[in-house]
Amino acid sequence: MLGHHYTRTFLETAVASMNAGCNLELSYGMRNNVFMHIPKALAMGNITLQMLRDRVRPLFYTRMRLGEFDPPAMNPYSALDLSAVQSPEHRNLSLEAAVKSFVLLKNVRGTLPLRAQDLPGKRLAVVGPFADNPRVLFGDYAPVPEPRYIYTPRRGLETLPANVSFAAGCPEPRCQQYSRAEVAGAAGAADVVVVCLGTGTDLETEGKDRRDLSLPGHQLELLQDAVQ
């Protein structure tokens, strides 16, 4: 009703949603929300009591399976805290998932992986707005991990036995303010340059789309300056 104008009233929206199978509303704290009009729709005969029961049943079945109505002592989820969620076992599993989900599009002359035994004495530059900014590394609806568990590209590469230099070039992904000299100074004398570019939730998220897939701001210019 508000965004797409598919319906004209909350009542009409409630009926259409129920008929479509929707059984849960994210109302953003609005007191006058869509599902508050279900009793009126029921009284007017727009929906049936059986339909309402059919929609509600899976919600409460799921809540019962989660133990929401049990005493906390009976609910195994109540015993979980950050020591379990961020345990070494779970962090190792997250690392394994990240490694296995990487997509390598090209690897000219076997440049990757960077091997520690080949790096002593080498100069490595990591540049770009995603090189050392933890805030922009997480997607929409991502959890907020403890800072000590966040490894930016710069922090990770600095664990290698190489001389690592860093330059963001842009303070944030929009890259409206770009320092060519900063990037050239870090990348110019490097044996290996790692360029970290992208968009992030500053530019792409729920309700925030882009017209094209090009790199934003001066990021393409940053890439060209880093590799020339």
C-alpha distance (Angstrom), angle and dihedral (degrees) to the residues before:
residue distance angle dihedral
M1 . . .
L2 3.80 . .
G3 3.79 101.5 .
H4 3.80 108.3 25.2
H5 3.83 99.7 19.7
Y6 3.79 90.5 -135.7
T7 3.82 89.0 141.0
R8 3.80 133.5 25.8
T9 3.82 105.5 -144.0
F10 3.80 139.2 30.8
L11 3.82 89.1 -115.6
E12 3.80 92.6 53.9
T13 3.80 89.6 45.7
A14 3.81 92.5 51.3
V15 3.81 91.7 51.7
A16 3.82 93.3 46.2
S17 3.82 91.4 47.7
M18 3.80 93.7 49.2
N19 3.80 91.8 47.8
A20 3.81 89.7 50.1
G21 3.82 91.2 54.9
C22 3.80 99.0 -104.4
N23 3.80 112.7 148.2
L24 3.79 104.6 168.0
E25 3.79 131.6 56.5
L26 3.79 128.4 -158.9
S27 3.78 97.4 -153.3
Y28 3.83 101.1 173.9
G29 3.79 90.6 -129.9
M30 3.81 93.7 -59.9
R31 3.77 110.4 155.7
N32 3.77 91.8 -156.2
N33 3.78 96.0 53.6
V34 3.78 132.1 154.2
F35 3.79 101.9 -99.9
M36 3.82 92.9 49.6
H37 3.81 84.2 75.9
I38 3.82 94.6 60.3
P39 3.85 93.6 95.5
K40 3.81 90.0 55.5
A41 3.82 91.0 47.0
L42 3.79 88.8 50.6
A43 3.82 92.7 48.7
M44 3.82 91.3 49.1
G45 3.80 91.9 49.9
N46 3.81 94.8 -116.5
I47 3.80 89.0 126.7
T48 3.80 131.8 19.3
L49 3.77 130.4 -123.4
Q50 3.81 89.1 -119.7
M51 3.81 90.6 55.7
L52 3.80 90.0 50.4
R53 3.80 90.9 50.5
D54 3.81 90.9 48.0
R55 3.81 90.7 53.1
V56 3.82 95.5 45.9
R57 3.82 97.2 44.3
P58 3.85 98.6 75.4
L59 3.81 90.9 46.6
F60 3.78 94.3 56.3
Y61 3.81 91.9 37.9
T62 3.81 88.6 57.8
R63 3.81 92.6 45.8
M64 3.80 90.0 50.5
R65 3.82 91.4 50.2
L66 3.82 88.5 51.6
G67 3.80 89.2 54.1
E68 3.81 95.3 -120.3
F69 3.80 91.4 145.0
D70 3.81 95.8 44.6
P71 3.81 125.0 93.1
P72 3.84 107.5 -89.2
A73 3.79 91.0 -115.9
M74 3.82 89.7 61.7
N75 3.80 94.7 49.1
P76 3.84 112.7 88.3
Y77 3.82 90.4 -159.5
S78 3.81 89.7 64.4
A79 3.79 89.7 68.2
L80 3.80 93.2 58.7
D81 3.79 117.6 100.3
L82 3.80 136.2 154.4
S83 3.80 91.2 -73.6
A84 3.80 87.9 65.5
V85 3.80 99.2 34.4
Q86 3.81 93.2 49.0
S87 3.78 96.4 34.5
P88 3.81 119.0 140.4
E89 3.82 89.7 -106.5
H90 3.79 92.3 55.4
R91 3.81 93.8 43.6
N92 3.81 90.0 50.8
L93 3.79 89.9 50.4
S94 3.82 89.9 50.4
L95 3.80 89.8 50.8
E96 3.80 90.9 50.0
A97 3.81 90.9 49.6
A98 3.80 91.1 49.9
V99 3.80 93.5 49.0
K100 3.80 93.3 47.4
S101 3.82 93.1 48.1
F102 3.81 96.8 53.3
V103 3.81 113.6 116.7
L104 3.81 115.1 -147.9
L105 3.81 109.3 -163.2
K106 3.79 98.9 -178.8
N107 3.80 137.9 5.6
V108 3.77 109.7 -176.5
R109 3.82 113.5 -160.9
G110 3.80 91.0 -9.9
T111 3.79 94.1 -72.4
L112 3.79 90.4 161.5
P113 2.92 140.4 98.1
L114 3.78 100.7 45.6
R115 3.81 105.3 -135.8
A116 3.77 119.2 -147.7
Q117 3.81 92.0 -140.9
D118 3.82 90.3 59.3
L119 3.81 96.5 49.5
P120 3.83 109.4 65.7
G121 3.79 107.4 119.0
K122 3.81 92.8 9.3
R123 3.81 122.4 124.7
L124 3.79 115.7 -129.0
A125 3.82 124.4 -171.9
V126 3.79 124.3 -163.5
V127 3.81 114.0 -167.5
G128 3.78 140.9 168.4
P129 3.82 139.1 70.1
F130 3.82 91.3 -76.5
A131 3.79 95.2 50.0
D132 3.79 98.5 91.1
N133 3.81 109.9 -0.5
P134 3.82 110.5 107.4
R135 3.80 93.2 -172.3
V136 3.80 95.1 65.2
L137 3.80 96.4 45.9
F138 3.81 96.8 78.7
G139 3.79 127.5 78.3
D140 3.77 130.9 -131.6
Y141 3.82 113.8 -62.8
A142 3.80 90.6 11.7
P143 3.81 117.9 149.9
V144 3.79 119.7 -110.1
P145 3.82 108.1 -114.4
E146 3.76 126.0 -160.5
P147 3.82 110.2 -85.0
R148 3.81 92.5 -122.1
Y149 3.82 89.3 64.3
I150 3.81 94.9 51.2
Y151 3.79 113.9 100.0
T152 3.77 113.0 -171.7
P153 3.82 116.6 -163.4
R154 3.81 89.0 -100.8
R155 3.80 93.7 50.6
G156 3.79 91.7 47.2
L157 3.78 95.3 47.3
E158 3.80 91.3 48.2
T159 3.79 87.8 66.2
L160 3.82 88.3 68.4
P161 3.82 121.3 89.2
A162 3.81 94.3 -106.5
N163 3.81 138.3 103.9
V164 3.82 100.9 -101.1
S165 3.81 122.9 -162.0
F166 3.80 124.4 -175.1
A167 3.79 137.9 -155.8
A168 3.79 126.0 166.5
G169 3.79 94.5 -164.6
C170 3.81 88.3 -166.5
P171 3.81 124.7 43.2
E172 3.82 92.4 -140.1
P173 3.85 140.0 8.2
R174 3.82 95.6 -90.3
C175 3.81 85.2 68.0
Q176 3.79 95.9 -161.0
Q177 3.80 90.9 144.4
Y178 3.79 110.3 52.6
S179 3.80 130.1 178.0
R180 3.79 110.4 -157.8
A181 3.81 91.5 179.5
E182 3.80 91.5 56.3
V183 3.82 92.5 53.4
A184 3.78 94.1 42.3
G185 3.78 91.2 50.4
A186 3.80 92.6 55.0
A187 3.80 99.1 38.1
G188 3.79 101.4 34.6
A189 3.81 97.8 80.3
A190 3.82 97.7 29.3
D191 3.79 125.8 118.0
V192 3.82 90.8 -154.3
V193 3.81 126.5 27.0
V194 3.81 121.8 -163.7
V195 3.82 112.1 -165.6
C196 3.81 117.0 -162.2
L197 3.79 113.7 -162.3
G198 3.79 138.1 152.4
T199 3.78 144.9 108.3
G200 3.82 113.8 -92.4
T201 3.78 128.0 -177.2
D202 3.81 91.4 -55.0
L203 3.80 86.5 75.2
E204 3.80 107.0 16.9
T205 3.79 125.8 37.4
E206 3.78 140.7 112.8
G207 3.78 107.3 -40.0
K208 3.81 92.3 7.1
D209 3.80 112.1 93.2
R210 3.79 131.0 168.3
R211 3.77 130.1 -131.9
D212 3.81 95.0 -133.6
L213 3.81 142.9 7.1
S214 3.80 98.0 -114.4
L215 3.78 121.3 124.7
P216 3.81 109.9 -91.2
G217 3.79 126.2 -113.4
H218 3.81 115.6 -22.1
Q219 3.82 95.4 -20.6
L220 3.81 94.4 112.9
E221 3.79 89.0 49.8
L222 3.81 88.6 50.3
L223 3.81 90.2 52.6
Q224 3.78 92.5 49.8
D225 3.81 92.1 48.6
A226 3.81 91.8 48.5
V227 3.81 96.8 52.4
Q228 3.80 103.5 34.6
